[in-house]
Structures are given as structure tokens and as C-alpha cells.
Amino acid sequence: MMIQIPNSPLKRSLIGSILLVTLLFTSCSTVEILDGLCYNDRDGTHLCPKKQTKPKLPETYPQGVLQCNKYGLIEYCEGRTQTKLNCTCVNR
């Protein structure tokens, strides 16, 4: 059993609104079919734009801090007090 709604301006505007919302949600999306190959309704099949990646910033360390672990070395320090230590990186 189906409900019948009389043909009225409200019915036409409701159907038009549903169609408009459906078109807005489906017509602009880009789908990647294969790696590097995209499709959308406006452009058809085209090459996907390359994804921009931010370049990595170089690691920054405070002045005077050795980066021995970065190179697979160990830190060796000599001295009698914390302020007069002489540190170098050496092989393991």
C-alpha cells in the first residue's frame, strides 16, 4: 500500500530539493581509479595532481649538544666537574 500525496507545490519543491542535494553530494567528488589516474564528472578521466608534501626541516639542537646517536656513536666525556667536561663522539 502506497501513500498518495496530491500534486502540489510542496510536493514539487520537496522532490526538487531532494534531487538538488543528491546532485551536490555526488557530482564533484574525485575518485582515484588506479594509482595516479583519477575520474570526476567535470573533468572525466585525468592524471591525479601530485600530492604536495612539506619538506622536513633539519633537526635543530642547542649549541654545544653532541648528536652522537644520530651517527651510531657514543658520547665520551672527560673532566672533573660538570662545567669543565670535554665530550666527544667515539665508535662503539
N, C-alpha and C positions, 0 to 999 in steps of 0.2 A: 504494500500500500504506500503510495507516494503522496506527499503533501503538495497541494497545488497552491501557488501564490499567484494572485491575479497580476496581469501585466500592468505594471505601474512604474512611475518614475523612480520610486525607491528600489524596485527590483532591478531596473536597468543600471542605476548608479552603483548598486551593490555588485552586480556582475562586472561592470567596468572597473570598479576598484580592485576586485579580486584579480582580474586579468592584468591590470597595471602593476600590482605588487608582484605577481608571478614573473612578469617580464623584467622588472627591475632586479629581482634577485637572481635570475638565470642568464641574462644576456651579456653581462660584462665580465664574467669570470673567465680567466685563462687557465687552460688545462695543459699540463706537460704530458704529451703523449709518449714520447721517448726522451731519453737524455738529450737535452739541447733542442728539442723540437716541440713547439707549443701551438695551441689552437685556441682561438676565441671567435665569437660571431662577427666582430667588427673587422678583424684583420685576416681571418682564415688561418691557414697553417703558415707558420713563420718560425724563424730561429728565435729561441728564447734569449732575452737580454742577459748578458753576463752579470752574475751577482757580484756586487761591489763588496770587497772585504777591506776592512780597515787594516792598514799596516800596523804591525806590532811595534810598539815603542821600545827602544832599547832599555834594558834593565838599568836602573839607577841605584847606586849605593852611596852612602855617605862617604865623604873623603876620608881616606885612611883605613877603610874596611877592606880587607882582602876578600877575594872571591874564589878561594881555593876549590870549594866543592863544585863550582861551575866547570872546572877543568879536570876534575877527578884527582885532585891533590889534597894533601892535608896541611893544616896550618901548624907551623912550628914556631914557638916563641921562646926567647931567652931574655932574662932580666930579673932584677931583684924586686922591683915594685911594679905595680900595675901601670903607672905613668911612664916608666922607663923600659917598657918591653920592646924588644926588637923582633918582629914577626916576619916570617917568610913562608912561602908555599913550597912544599917538598913532595917528591914522589912517595908513594906508599911503600 
